[in-house]
């Protein structure tokens, strides 16, 4: 091969290497961008167990009202994290399925409102639903004052609505819904008393077991997510507030419609 031909070949090889280097760099940049983008998959881990009274405080002049009853109620939380494309991709390579991240299997309606707004709305709804039972829907003149705290250390959302409602009823009547047992659960509360779905039911059940909860109420549709914990606590599926009261109201304080 002549010197000129060798020089041309080396030049072409150098150009090809430069092109290949550019292609590799571009692909690496694109992969890095894709890797960091949110995948749309959310996973949940058990969160703290929080006293209801830290979020929802009531003052009432009625002799039956007992803030100590309110203080006994706790609601459950989860820590939510949206996976990046890369984290979801790598998670699939874990050899032990038990080590893999577990997205919530139940689709839950999302809201454009902030978690703090959702929580405040949930607390107000719980107050009104409880009022429907306590005062036949007439809240005026009851002497009840509701003090709402929008969030605690970033905790928000509407999943404690059912527990808020039960706590208000318990503290306002002296019926002792909880009795000697620790009661908790999860589920939103709607204005008509229906109990709505929530995300992370399994992780909340884990927190409940660790906290010593003995009776756990959960929306009926979510029962399959928490059924494995039935050996650790009583689990009661509910569709409506009245279903929960039928489980807890051993003193028959409430006339249920």
C-alpha positions as MATLAB code, in Angstrom:
seq = 'XXXXXXXXXXXXXXXXXXXXXXXXXXXXXXXXXXXXXXXXXXXXXXXXXXXXXXXXXXXXXXXXXXXXXXXXXXXXXXXXXXXXXXXXXXXXXXXXXXXXXXXXXXXXXXXXXXXXXXXXXXXXXXXXXXXXXXXXXXXXXXXXXXXXXXXXXXXXXXXXXXXXXXXXXXXXXXXXXXXXXXXXXXXXXXXXXXXXXXXXXXXXXXXXXXXXXXXXXXXXXXXXXXXXXXXXXXXXXXXXXXXXXXXXXXXXXXXXX';
ca = [
       0.000    0.000    0.000;
       1.428    3.364   -0.979;
       2.038    6.073    1.533;
      -0.774    8.186    0.029;
      -3.254    5.305    0.257;
      -2.224    4.629    3.851;
      -2.699    8.278    4.764;
      -6.159    8.329    3.183;
      -7.158    5.150    5.029;
      -5.966    6.529    8.354;
      -7.847    9.767    7.735;
     -11.066    7.916    6.947;
     -10.619    5.741   10.040;
     -10.114    8.851   12.155;
     -13.315   10.397   10.752;
     -15.260    7.204   11.465;
     -13.959    7.150   15.024;
     -14.987   10.768   15.519;
     -18.455   10.046   14.149;
     -18.754    6.971   16.374;
     -17.646    9.010   19.384;
     -20.276   11.672   18.648;
     -22.972    9.013   18.242;
     -21.990    7.355   21.549;
     -21.999   10.702   23.364;
     -25.405   11.645   21.940;
     -26.844    8.247   22.880;
     -25.401    8.546   26.397;
     -26.929   11.999   26.811;
     -30.314   10.767   25.573;
     -30.152    7.718   27.861;
     -29.216    9.884   30.839;
     -32.149   12.180   30.105;
     -34.539    9.211   29.801;
     -33.096    7.583   32.922;
     -33.920   10.601   35.097;
     -37.407   11.253   33.765;
     -40.381   10.200   35.939;
     -41.877    6.894   34.858;
     -45.380    7.606   36.153;
     -45.063    4.621   38.533;
     -45.521    5.471   42.215;
     -44.394    3.264   45.057;
     -45.305    3.565   48.702;
     -43.478    2.796   51.903;
     -45.018    2.782   55.402;
     -45.160    6.252   56.917;
     -45.586    7.590   60.444;
     -48.656    6.986   62.587;
     -50.001   10.430   63.505;
     -52.396   11.445   66.322;
     -55.649   12.821   64.964;
     -55.558   15.594   67.549;
     -52.386   16.978   65.946;
     -54.412   17.643   62.807;
     -57.941   18.063   64.039;
     -58.829   19.646   67.359;
     -62.318   20.135   68.717;
     -63.634   22.214   71.571;
     -67.182   21.681   72.790;
     -69.201   22.739   75.797;
     -71.213   19.517   75.901;
     -70.592   17.447   79.049;
     -70.299   14.363   76.853;
     -67.356   15.765   74.925;
     -63.988   14.296   75.883;
     -60.789   15.503   74.233;
     -59.010   12.497   75.747;
     -61.090   10.261   73.454;
     -60.029   12.354   70.475;
     -56.386   12.062   71.512;
     -56.529    8.264   71.387;
     -57.229    8.155   67.650;
     -54.415    7.944   65.114;
     -54.365    7.917   61.347;
     -51.952    6.117   59.051;
     -49.712    7.526   56.360;
     -47.474    6.376   53.545;
     -44.458    7.917   51.903;
     -45.100    8.213   48.184;
     -42.314    8.307   45.619;
     -42.523    8.405   41.859;
     -39.872    6.245   40.257;
     -37.613    7.473   37.508;
     -37.455    5.415   34.321;
     -34.011    4.216   35.360;
     -35.049    3.156   38.857;
     -37.983    1.189   37.473;
     -35.728   -0.393   34.827;
     -33.081   -1.496   37.324;
     -35.692   -2.723   39.813;
     -36.779   -5.352   37.306;
     -33.323   -6.970   37.469;
     -33.463   -7.728   41.196;
     -33.238  -11.482   41.619;
     -35.523  -11.696   44.635;
     -39.071  -10.491   43.853;
     -39.507   -9.640   47.548;
     -36.831   -6.963   47.171;
     -38.562   -5.290   44.259;
     -40.553   -2.115   44.684;
     -44.284   -2.670   44.881;
     -46.560   -0.151   43.180;
     -50.054    0.189   44.592;
     -52.277   -2.185   42.556;
     -55.449   -0.173   43.088;
     -56.043    2.811   40.802;
     -57.101    5.817   42.843;
     -58.635    8.982   41.485;
     -56.186   11.853   41.595;
     -56.876   15.477   42.412;
     -55.369   18.675   41.103;
     -55.574   20.146   44.615;
     -52.535   20.224   46.860;
     -52.269   17.567   49.610;
     -52.866   20.281   52.225;
     -56.085   21.405   50.523;
     -57.237   17.793   50.210;
     -56.612   17.235   53.913;
     -58.471   20.371   54.955;
     -61.427   19.443   52.755;
     -61.386   15.929   54.223;
     -61.486   17.319   57.763;
     -64.379   19.641   56.964;
     -66.269   16.794   55.303;
     -65.699   14.575   58.339;
     -67.058   17.340   60.581;
     -70.200   17.706   58.464;
     -70.803   13.953   58.147;
     -70.420   13.515   61.904;
     -72.765   16.457   62.403;
     -75.413   14.757   60.269;
     -75.444   11.909   62.764;
     -75.003   13.894   65.975;
     -77.342   16.773   65.242;
     -79.556   15.570   62.406;
     -77.676   17.789   60.023;
     -78.160   20.951   62.083;
     -74.717   22.161   63.120;
     -75.730   25.629   64.285;
     -75.890   26.094   68.027;
     -74.086   22.904   68.958;
     -71.208   24.694   70.650;
     -68.653   22.830   68.556;
     -65.567   24.632   67.327;
     -63.335   22.965   64.775;
     -59.647   23.850   64.743;
     -57.980   22.533   61.585;
     -54.275   22.107   60.972;
     -53.526   21.725   57.281;
     -50.518   19.422   57.511;
     -47.893   17.898   59.768;
     -44.355   17.624   58.403;
     -45.583   17.491   54.832;
     -48.386   14.990   55.500;
     -51.485   15.685   53.461;
     -54.227   14.101   51.409;
     -57.723   12.870   52.114;
     -57.160    9.250   53.147;
     -57.801    9.876   56.858;
     -61.367   11.088   56.312;
     -63.025    7.992   57.766;
     -60.799    8.035   60.851;
     -61.415   11.768   61.360;
     -65.167   11.132   61.301;
     -65.001    8.237   63.756;
     -62.756   10.265   66.081;
     -65.191   13.209   66.085;
     -68.132   10.915   66.839;
     -66.193    9.158   69.590;
     -65.103   12.375   71.294;
     -68.516   14.054   70.981;
     -70.729   11.334   72.414;
     -68.890    9.488   75.156;
     -69.798    6.244   73.367;
     -66.239    4.957   73.596;
     -66.100    3.534   70.082;
     -62.548    2.392   70.548;
     -63.055    0.707   73.900;
     -59.904   -0.926   75.263;
     -58.702   -1.674   71.729;
     -56.571    0.404   69.403;
     -58.549    1.169   66.260;
     -57.345    2.692   63.027;
     -57.783    2.291   59.307;
     -57.874    4.178   56.070;
     -60.387    5.521   53.578;
     -61.686    8.864   52.419;
     -65.070   10.130   53.584;
     -67.598   11.558   51.158;
     -70.391   13.956   52.048;
     -72.967   11.153   51.861;
     -70.927    9.008   54.246;
     -69.528    6.672   51.600;
     -65.939    5.533   52.112;
     -63.608    6.080   49.166;
     -60.474    4.352   47.937;
     -56.947    5.343   48.929;
     -53.451    4.518   47.762;
     -50.929    2.513   49.755;
     -53.393    0.436   51.780;
     -50.899   -2.403   52.262;
     -48.196   -0.067   53.533;
     -50.673    1.533   55.945;
     -51.582   -1.923   57.205;
     -47.895   -2.578   57.881;
     -47.728    0.632   59.930;
     -50.903   -0.397   61.763;
     -49.461   -3.780   62.759;
     -46.228   -2.169   63.954;
     -48.207    0.371   66.003;
     -50.264   -2.345   67.710;
     -53.583   -1.626   66.004;
     -56.119   -4.327   66.880;
     -59.018   -3.325   64.621;
     -58.401   -2.032   61.110;
     -61.151   -0.664   58.858;
     -60.527   -0.416   55.136;
     -62.588    0.189   51.973;
     -64.032   -3.125   50.804;
     -62.371   -2.936   47.409;
     -58.955   -2.724   49.070;
     -59.427   -5.815   51.244;
     -57.250   -8.037   48.996;
     -54.310   -5.673   49.563;
     -54.401   -6.080   53.349;
     -55.877   -9.541   53.834;
     -52.442  -11.029   54.598;
     -52.396   -9.106   57.888;
     -55.621  -10.675   59.200;
     -53.621  -12.857   61.587;
     -52.174   -9.727   63.232;
     -55.356   -7.657   63.622;
     -59.074   -7.728   62.912;
     -59.700   -6.337   59.437;
     -63.163   -5.053   58.593;
     -64.113   -4.019   55.040;
     -66.475   -1.044   54.897;
     -68.323    0.826   52.159;
     -70.000    3.447   54.326;
     -69.478    5.125   57.666;
     -72.393    3.113   59.025;
     -70.501   -0.116   58.270;
     -67.661    1.061   60.508;
     -70.073    2.106   63.252;
     -71.730   -1.307   63.168;
     -68.314   -2.837   63.857;
     -67.308   -0.412   66.616;
     -70.506    0.780   68.280;
     -70.941   -1.926   70.891;
     -72.969    0.467   73.053;
     -75.512    1.101   70.270;
     -75.137    4.831   70.622;
     -76.100    5.620   67.050;
     -79.409    5.046   65.320;
     -78.215    4.008   61.882;
     -80.331    4.604   58.837;
];
